[in-house]
Amino acid sequence: MEFIDYYKILGIEKNATADDIKKAYRKLARKLHPDLNPNDKEANKKFQQVNEANEVLSDPEKRKKYDQYGKDWQHAEQFEQQKSQRANQPGYDQQFQGDTDNDFSSFFESMFGASGRSSQTKFRGQDYNAELKLSLADILTSHPQTFTINGKNIRITIPAGVENGQVIRLKGYGAPGVNNGPTGDLYITFTVAAHPVFKRLANDLYTTVTIDLYTALLGGETILETLTGKVKLKVNPETQNGTKIKLKGKGVPVYKKEGESGDLYVTYEIKLPTQLTEKQKELFTELSKLQ
């Protein structure tokens, strides 16, 4: 197996901090993302390498094994087990005298398939991690989406109502196993971007609608542009600033519960008139006297 320098792939030093790793990964992932390089096979390949490097180096345990055992880091536990078992065998001290953790690769060869012998020990393939960015509008309906992982096009159905940070597992879409061992899995993290108008809390949405003073006092209607189209809102006479109304079922769908959705809460914000004319000032003065 060819050694892959994960530090070099991310462009960081071996003493890089967790924040350094995160910043380097995000910068490269944005630059190499398949959506921005749809026909660039080399960029897609590098994107997968960056994901793989981040998956290992961002995990303290995996990083420790990688730093110690290099290209064979995934088999570190098996190595330690085999080494412990062989330590009690006759002739072990003579056979492996001088072996250290640094020559793990040669020891690994002697244990699992040197001199043309093929090992019968099966090892599970590495898991992959991927991030899928979505907008708030994307999660209102279940829909299929295709993306590329390690050179493979994978088509999944994104369920309506997924949460920001939610992770799903696709079994068997990770790295191939060793010696016909089981394939690893693919873990997809959904990142739902914040919306400039609507705030999401669980399955409910919240927003603010501005109405003028006259509509607030006399009543009327206003139009709200929702994620699924325009809605006409009724404003009752003498509506107070901060009044909240509920639009039932106009929130985010409940995850994997077809037909169920949260609600949309609208808060009225009254905008006072400015630059009044003399006539308007007179009328407001008359109104104040009536109070």
N, C-alpha and C positions, 0 to 999 in steps of 0.2 A: 504493500500500500504506500503510495506516494505521500510524503509529509506535506501537509498544508499549514502554512504559517498564518494562523488566524490574526495575530497581531499585525502582520504586514498587510493583510487584506483590509483591515479597518484603519490602517495608517496610524497606529498608536504604539507606544513603548510597552515593554513587558510589565513595567511598574504602573501602568495606567490605572486610574481609579474607576469605580463603577460609573461615576458621572462622565468621565472621559469616554468610556465605552459607549454609554448611551448617546452622547452627543455625536460621536463619530458614526455610530450606526444610523441614527436618524438622518444625518447629512447625506450619507451614501445611499440610503434607502430611497430618499426623495429623488436623488439624482438618477438612480438606476431603475426606478420602478417601471415595470412592464407597461403600465398605462401611458408613461411618457416616452417609452422606447418600444412601441409595438412590433416593429420589424427588425429590431437589432438583437440578433441572437447572442452576440458577445456581451451586450449590456444585461440581457436576461440571465446569462450564465454568471456574471459577476454579482448580480442581484441575489442569486441563490447562495453564492459563496459568502456574501455579506450577511445574509440571514443565518447561515450555518455558523459563521464566526461569532455572531452576536448570541446565538442560542447557547454556545459553549462558554464564552467568556463572561456573559452576564450572570451565569449561574456559578456561585462561589465553589461548590463541590466539583462541578465539571471542570471549571478553570484550574482548580488545584490538580486534578488528575491529568489534565492536558499539559500543564507545566511540568509535571513529573515524568509522564510516560510518553509524551509526544504523540505520534500518529496512532499508537495503539492504546490511547487513553480510555477508549470505550470498554476495553477488556481488563482494566486495572483490577477489578474485584476478582475476576477469574484467576488472574495472575497471582494475586496474593493468596487465594485459596490453594492453588496448586503448589505454590512455593511453601506454604505452611505444611501441606501434606507431605511434600517431598523432603522436608527438613528432617523428618523422622525415619527416612529410608536409609539403609546402609549405603555408604559411599557417597552420600550427598555432599559432604564437606569437600571431598576430593573432586567430585564431578563439577560442582559449581563454585569452587573456591575463587574468590575474587569478584563474584557477581555483585553488582550494586544496582540500585534503582535506575541509574543512568544507562545501564546496558540492558534495560528491560526488553528492548526490541529483539536482541539476539537470544535472550532467554525465552522470550515468547515464541520465537521460531523453533527452538529446541523442544518446547513443550507442546506446541500446537501444529507442527507440520514442517519440520526441517528435512533437508536431504531428500526432497522429492516425495516425502510421505504426506498424505492429505489428512488433515485432522478430522476427526468425527465429532468434535465438539461444536455444537451449534450456538450461535450468539444472535440475539435480537438486534435488528438494525436501529440506527439512531432516529430519534424523533425529530421532526421538523417543526418550526414555529413560523407563522406568518401573520401579518396584520392586514386587515381589510377595512379601509376607511369608508364610512357611509355618511350621508346627510340625514337629517331628521325626516325628510320626505321619502328617503329610500326605505325606511322601516315601516311605512304605513301599509304596505302590501307585501306579501310573499312574492319573491321573484327570483328567477335563475340568474346566475352570474358566473362567468368563466374567468379564471385567472391562471397564471403560470407559476408553477413551483418546480424547481430543479429540472427545467426543460419540459415539464409535462403540463398540458392544459387540463385543468380540473374544473368541472362544472358542478356547482352546488346550487341549492335553493336556499336563499336567505329568508328565514322565517320573519314574518311581520312581528314587530314589537321587541326585537332584540335590544338588550341593554348595552350601554357604553361599557366596554371592558369585558363583556361576556365572551367566554371561550367555548368553542365546540371542537370535538375531536373527529377526525376522519381516519378510521382504522385502515392501516395498510398503505398509507400514502407517504410514509417516511422513507428513510434510507433502506436499501436491501440488507437482509441479514447476512451473517458470515456462515459459510458452510451450510447453505440452505436453511439457515435459521429464519425465524419470522421477520417480516418487514416491520419497520417502525411505523409510528403514527404521525399524522399531521395535526397540529393544534392551531386553530385560527382564532385570533383575537379581533373582535369587532370594535372599531373606534367610531363612535357616533359624534360628529362635530356639533358644537353648540350652535344654536340658531339665533340670528340677530333680533328676531321678533318674539319667538315663542320659547318659554323656558319649560323644560320637562322635569317633572318630579314623578317618578314611577311611571304610571300610565296616564297621568293627567298633564295637561298643558296650561300654561298661564301666560297672559298677555295684557297689555294696557291699550285702551282706545281713547283717543282725545276727542272730546266734543266741545262745541262752543257754549257760551253762557246761555244763549237764547234757547238752544235745543234743550239744555239741562232744565231751564225754567219752565218752558212751555211744552216740552215733550216733542217727539218726532222720531226720526230714523237715522241710522248711520250704517255705513257699509264696512265690513271687516273682510280683509283678504286672508283667508285661511290657507292651510297647506293643500287643501283639496278643492279650493274654489271660493267664490265670494259668498258671504252670508249677510243678510239684512238683519240688523239688530234694532229692536224697538227700544226707544228711550222714553221712560215714563215722565210725566210732568214733575217738576220739583225734585229731579234726581240730584242727590248730593255727591260732592267730590269723593272719590274712593268707593263708590257703590260697586259691588261685585255681582255679576250674574253668571249663571252656569249654563253651558250648552252641552247637554247630556249626549254622550257617545261621540263627541267631536275631538276626543283626545287620541292617544296612541293605542293601537290594538294590544290586547293582552297576549303575551307570548304563548303560542301554541294553544290558544283558546279561541277558536274560530267564532266570529260573531260578537265577541266581547271587546269593548274599548273603554278607555278612560274618558274623562270629561275635559272640556275646555272652559277655563275660568277667565272671564273678561272683567277687568277693573276699569271703570270710567274715570278719566282724568279731565277736569273741566278747565278749559283755557279761557282766561279772562281777556276781554277785548283791550286793545291798546290804541293809542293815537285817536282818541275820541274827538268827534266834532263838537262844536259848541252846542248844537242842537241835542246831541246825545247826552252831553253833560247836564243839560237842562232837564232832560227826561229822567236821568238817574237821580238828579237832585229832587225832583218831584216824587219819585218812588221812595226815596229815603225819608221824605216828610210824611208819606203815608204810613211808614212804620211807626 
